Amino acid sequence: MSTNAAVAEFATREAIEAMEKRIRPYIRRTPVVEVDAADFGVRKARLTLKLELVQHAGSFKPRGAFANLLTREVPAAGVVAASGGNHGVAVAYAANRLGKKATIFVPSVASPEKMQRIRELGADLRVVGDRYADALAASEEWQAQSGAMKVHAYDQVETLLGQGSVGLEMQQQVPELDSLLVAVGGGGLIGGLAAWFRDDVKLIGVEPESAPTLTYALRAGRPVDSPAGGIAADSLAPKQVGQLMFPIAQKFVHSVILVTDEEIRAAQEALWRTMRILAEPGGATAFAAVLAGKYVPRPDERVGVLVCGGNLELKK
């Protein structure tokens, strides 16, 4: 079966609805907050923030993690995952909740807070290499040796369907939504959202300039290696976007905006100062496009912004 045929087969609203029903007992229906962009010194616009940072484990990732663990047979060896941090926390959380073993590989750039949370959830944490790609390679070796079930952070059918539940939920909460800004790393979230919204909502990806994975892929016409650095490297810096999500993104993602590390930091600070929302760099990346004026809404446009993660270390 070709990739496009496979995508057409699995990336349906019906499949996302079915998956959402399966995972619903294990995930939170996260809130939306309407704000006036003028509160942030931006031209007046109607903004709705979707606060996925208050999801279990501090990001949207448990949706995909539970989608995998609840619909696939988990062997005695448990599950294995590679992660920049948030996916690892989510898989550890889901495995803990369901009584399964978990081995999580992370790179050295993962934050101490995320590493500690993975340990607290009872998973076997292994730190390998400097970037997500290093952790992924090590996890694949472990999977082959141990027989554990691989739970990919973004390039897996179940993961995409689980993340697509964010779109279903937000459409119920904000049915008049015109556009939605979403941070992009490996693309599991924006791929799931694109499969749900299709052409009904203008979907805009936002990436760090230092990790332009989807930008490079769209330019090349296929997933290709890209730089993988910056302040959001622990959540938005794989080498490539996923193979499964890419045809969906090509068809349904309207555009991709690049933001600097400085703009991401300013967005973090503005969210905290104005809303008391404590977002990690990856979680604030989509909002950075609005705050920096790189996405300028129409006066009557209803704009959604996904605040997708909040796993930060609190200084004592």
Buried (B, 14 or more C-beta within 10 A) or exposed (E): EEEEEBBEEBBBBEBBBEBBEBBBEBBBEBEBEEBEBEEBEBEEBBBBBBBBBEBBBBBBBBBBBBBBBBBBEBEEBBBBBBBBBBBBBBBBBBBBBBEBBBBBBBBEBBBEBBBEBBEEBBBBBBBBBEBBBBBBBBBBEBBEEBEBBBBBBBBBBBBBBBBBBBBBBBBEBBEEBBBBBBBBBBBBBBBBBBBBBBEEBBBBBBBBBBBBBBBBBBEEEBBEEBBBBBBBBBBBBBBBBBBBBBBBBBBBBEEBBBBBBEBBBBBBEBBEEEBEBBBBBBBBBBBBBBBBEBBEBEEEBBBBBBBBBBBBEEEE
